[in-house]
Amino acid sequence: MTTIQLFDGIPETVLPKIKLTKSKNGKTGTATFVFFNPKSVLIAKCESYPIQTISLLWNKNKNRIVSNDFRFIFVNGKPKALKVIFLFKNSKEWFEFFSFISSYSKQTGLSFSGKNSANY
């Protein structure tokens, strides 16, 4: 099963909006995930668990990409979204990300859109 986890063992059910950027040489880049009203934020608020890392898991959790670069977006003092940035420093990391996103897309129905930008 392919999942995104804001807490170990708890899959996030809200689909993120994803924006990809890539360097001119194609070897480095970022994937920015934005979750609007993620279920895990409610868990964190109700059970006082701090989010420490965000994990992308696939191939029966044998493969994992982790980020600790995230922030909450608040509206009127309440968390409304979570923005997570994954940095890819070489082509191997890009390949691993595309392996994840291919599997995640097939499982969730998330699709690619955009002519000049990569938005999922």
N, C-alpha and C positions, 0 to 999 in steps of 0.2 A: 504494500500500500504506500502511496506517495502522499506525504503530508507536510504541512507547515505547522510548526509547533512553537508557540510563545512560552509554553511551559513543557518540560519533559513529560512525555506520555499523554499530553492532551492536544489532539489535533484541532487546529483553528478551522471552523466551518465557514467563516465569511471569506469570500473570494476577494483577493486584493486587486487593485489596479496596479499594473506594473509598467514602468517606463525604463527602457534600456538606452544606454549611451555607450558608444564605443570609440576608442581612439582612432586616429587616421590610419595607423599601421595595423589596426585590427587585433592587437595583442592585449590591450587593457580596456577596462570599462567598468560600468556600474549597472546594477539593477536596483531600481527604487520601487519598493512595495508600499502601497498605501491601503490600509484596512480601515474602512468606515464602520464604526460601531462594532469592533471585533468582540466576539464572545469572551475571549480570554481576558479582556480588560475588565469585564464584569466579574470574572472569577478573582482577578487580582484585587479589585475593590472590595468584594464581599469577604474574601478569605485572607486579605492582607499578605498575599504572596507577591514579592517583587519580581518583575520580569528581569532576567539577567542576560539571556541570549535568545536569539530567534534562530530556529533550525529549519533547514529544508532537508527532508528525508525521503529517500527512494530506494528501490531495490531491496525491499524488506528491511529498510533502515540500515543497510550495510554502507550506503553512501550518505554523507552528511556535509552540508555547507552551513556554516554558522556565522552570524553577525551579532555584534554587540553595539552597533551603530544605529540607534533608534531613538525616537522621541515621540511623545504624545502631543497631539494637537487638541487644545482645549477650546470649548465654546461656552461662554457664560460659566466658567469655572468647572465644567464637566468634561471628561475625556470623550472626544467624538471620533478621533481617528488615531491611528498609529502609523508612523512613517519609518520604514526600515531601509537601510542602504547596505547593499552587498557590493564590495569592491573585488574586481578580478584583475590580478596583476600579471597574468600571462595567458597564453592560448589554452593551456591545460585547464585552468580554472574556468575559462569560458566554455570549453567543451563539457566540463562537469555540470555547469549551470544549464546548458542546453539539454543535457541528458535529463536533468531534473524537470525542466519546464516542459519538455516533450511528454514525459510521463504524467506530470500534473495536469497538463492540458487534456490529454486523453481521458483521464479519470474524472475531471470536473467539467469539461466542456468549455473551458477558458480558451478564447481564440485570439489570434493576432489581428490587429487593425492598424491602419496608418500607412501612408505611402512613403514618407521620408523619415519617419520615426518608428521605433519599435515600441508599441504599446500593446499590452495584453489586457 
